[in-house]
C-alpha cells in the first residue's frame, strides 16, 4: 500500500485469545512512524508476521487496564530491547497503569537501549498526548466498567500545491513559496499587482482522521467526540442474540456501533472486539450495516485499512 496513513490490525478479539483472533492491538502507520494502540497478547508476533519494524515503534496508547489490552506489553518491550532499538518509547496510560506496569518493565526489561517515557492519561478527560507538525493524537472518555479512553488521530491542515507553470510565469522567488503554500496572495514587486493565491496554487489534499473506541457502552458523548472522522473503529462485542449481556459488561453490540457511526456522520466504520462465541462476523457486519448505512469493515488480524 502506498498510503501514508493506515491502520494495521494485530488483534481484534475480546477477553481471551482464540484460534481465530488475538486480543486487542492495532498499529497506526503514519508516514512510516508506528503508533500502537493497546497491546494484547501476541502483539509482537503479529508485528513480525506483518513485517512491522520494532525500530519504528515510538508510542503505545493503552485504552484501559484490562489484561486483554496490556498483557502483551512486557514481552514486546523485552523483545525490542534485544533488538537494540534506540531512541525513545513513550507509553501512554493512566496513573494506575504507570504504578503497575513501570515496576514490571523495570524488573524484566533492565538496561534497554532506548528510553522508556511514561505519559499519564487522565481518565474522563480530553487530552492532547502527541502534537507533531503534521499529526495530533488526543484521548477522550469512553464508558466501560473501569476508566477507559479512546484515541483520535487527526492530520493537521496540509499545504496547498504550487502550480509550477504559474510560479515560473510570474518568476516568483523561492523565498515566497512557503507563504503561497500557506494560502497567501503574492504581490508583484515591479507593479504592485496582487496575484490571487488561487491562480498560483491548487487546493491542499484533505486532512484525514481516525478514531479508536475500544471497550464502551454506546454513548452520545462518544459520537460527539468522533464527529466526522474519516474512519471509526468501534467495538462490537455482541450481535443482537446476546444484546442483554452488552450493557452490564460495559460493551456495545454491532447494531449500536452502527448507530454511533451514523450519529457521528463518520466516513467508514470498522468493528472489532468480537466475543469468542462467534465463529463468523457475518451477523455482526449485517447488523452494523443496517443501522449505519455506509461502509462497514470487519477487523481481522493482518488487515490493513487506509485512512
Steps between C-alpha positions, in 0.01 A plus 500: 500500500619848418283680758688709755225455760376148563393265777636147549283260698712284733214378719124547500363243744373557852598367843707196400702386197327248274599303192337771288593823675758656729413759767488870417796661326539734203780692335442839342767545235534871431768584247708204614468582871328223695255584777350205689154500659457242776737208535324167549675164504676414176561860396867442425427184300251684282750781447745239368240337278402833350856619449466796738837613632551530875745784436220719361267458799512819706170524692260254666154621602318281755122540509445338840645256748325174420748223426392439143620853419838497681630143550713522186697801624780336709584252225496763230728740688736217592531392137552859388788527748663187357473648152694804620238752403630849576333829572192525717180303565213696658227300674173685557284358778313596816682579823401160638646340189832673557505371859434143382694481174811706573635268774422201277701641210774623735541141623474304174639759257810633672760693305289565191699677228212746466337739744156406635285807567172474691221738400200519732154495344236661721181290508187686405691779325583602146876546472748567222765232546700545181541813292729485197520740204259278306303286751331525838382220727233573759341284767128522577278323755338163435248335731602155616501320837833665585660825380547481124612741227465509126758655269456741212774530236454813291714649225560872513397713199733440209677750279357598163670371186706739290406544136843462343409668172359807670793522742733499201285745301510762776862415590410473869812467720553192715479707820129573430387142432435403862255789538321391183464146632348647816237681292641852464456714190813629324582858409713572193796711616520692171135607457342440841235279339354245740478148354232290669621184664246294303688585180831379641398188691251216503305378805677303771439130543230433761614435856399156623392378844465168683326428831545192717221407741579186693285368785199727553127510522341706220498867594396824338810653657715255305316588179574867563868429570548320167272722291587494131811281512593323180537159665352388833593181682226415749475186706218262408534221752153353455234447237129538570478146637705602805401866529389446860862434600645816345410783736558314831850413376575847367488409132311579179323291243581524130165669444584762762842556343321574173271745677795689648667514157179636345451760774862610465475524119828313455636397162546129568454266797726215607372260765696266724548365855284201416377261765662158470153343464481609135651276233423755229465879490223489237213577739698778668577660164140477383359658817754785499422571134127511569536790741798684348411479134857558384807284452571266791827308526554195719838523673717190458861422582721601210247745357641838393251785462589832337371801686 
